[in-house]
């Protein structure tokens, strides 16, 4: 027994018959034949033909479907997969991914936007956009549809706030680069910034005797490899002993605690009696440069 499928049709000029031969291709589990139907056909009739039948036989045709063919590719329901799309897909309208009335993304030839569902039930709210159909090429909007961050077509950036990780001197990461230089280095290079300050005034006798006594502590947060200036206003003293000289010392201690009189002395000076009054002493002023190899207080 042999068989084939024939499609008969009617054109303006007469009948048109297309006989399909060859093995069918399996498409989504369905045996599929491909045939060219003349464009002038205004109706067609598919037929299954069987010849050479001897004895008894049963012919079962669960269904016979006729589908339109586009550009020599038969499009079945659900058959459009990524592999059947070209590398470049050009559309002239817009693509919407998601529910157009709720949260979705929309792409047009000039922009890409993300919209969130409106909790009040109104139109979706635009929360992010990129493209050339706005003043900003990249924009982030809040729930009130207010622009809170943007990048313009010239590269100008605008934001309501910015949290940047501090610069790490060891790994050379973090921080803000301004004109090719870390912003922290630029600010440090300006100098003159007071990072710590302390004062003490004693209106009365301070009995030091022959032993050293701590009088004033100053604790500051320092960074390794940087230079600092420790300076004082004139320190005035008086003494009730005519033949004694007062020595003032400046100690530097390690990070993590206040300096003590046991720490290294980085500067010192004598306060000498005045020639006209032995109880009046010459003032002392410290102006000392120092560095540190470790960061800390």
C-alpha positions, 0 to 999 in steps of 0.5 A: 500500500502506498499513499500520499497527500494532495492539496487541490485548489481553485484559482481564477484561471482554473484548478491548481493541484500540488502533490506532496511527496517525500518523508515528513519532518517531525515538528513538535510531535506532528508529521509535517509536510511542506508544499508551495501553494500558488498565491492565486488560490482562493480556496484549497482542499487537502486530500489523503490518497491511498493506492495498492490496497490488498486485503483489509487495512485501517487508515487513522488520521487523528487530524489534518491541519493546514498552516500558513508558511512564512519565509520558508519557515513553518511557524507552529504554536509555541515553536518560536524559540531563541534558536529560530531568531536571528542574532539581530532583532529589529523592531519598529514599535515597543517591547513590554515585559510583564504586566502593562498595568503593573510592574513591567519593563518597556523598551522602545527604539529610543529608551528603556524604562522600568515601571512599578505597580502603583499601590494606589491603583493608578497607572504604573510609576516610572522608577528607572529610565535610560535613553535619548527621549529625556534630558537625562540618559540614565535616571532613577525616580522615587515613588513620587515620580521625582528624579533623584539620580541621573546621568546626562548626555554629557556625563554630568551626574546628579544625586540626592546623596552618596555614600562612598567607602573610605580610601584604603591606603594599603589596598589603594581602593575606595574613596573619591577620585577628583581630577586623578587624585584621591579627594582625601589627599587633596584635602590633606594637602591644603594644610591648616586643618585643626584635627584636635585641640585642648587647653588648661588654665591653672589660677594658682600654684602648681607644685611640680617640685623636682619630679615631672607631673603631667599637666595637659593631654591632647589625643588625636586621630592620626594616619600613617605616613602623614606629617602633623604640626603640634603647636601651642600658644605661649605658656606663661609661668611664675615661680616663687623660687628665684634660683630655679628653672622650669622645664616643659616637655612634650611627650608622644605616646602610641595609639590607643591611650593617652601619652604619659611622662614615661613616653618619648620626649619629642620636644622640651624647653626651659622657662627662665626667670626674668632679670627684672623679676625672678618670679616671672618666667619667659614664655614657652611655645612649641611648634613641632613637626611629627609623623607616625608609622601607624594610624590611630588615636 
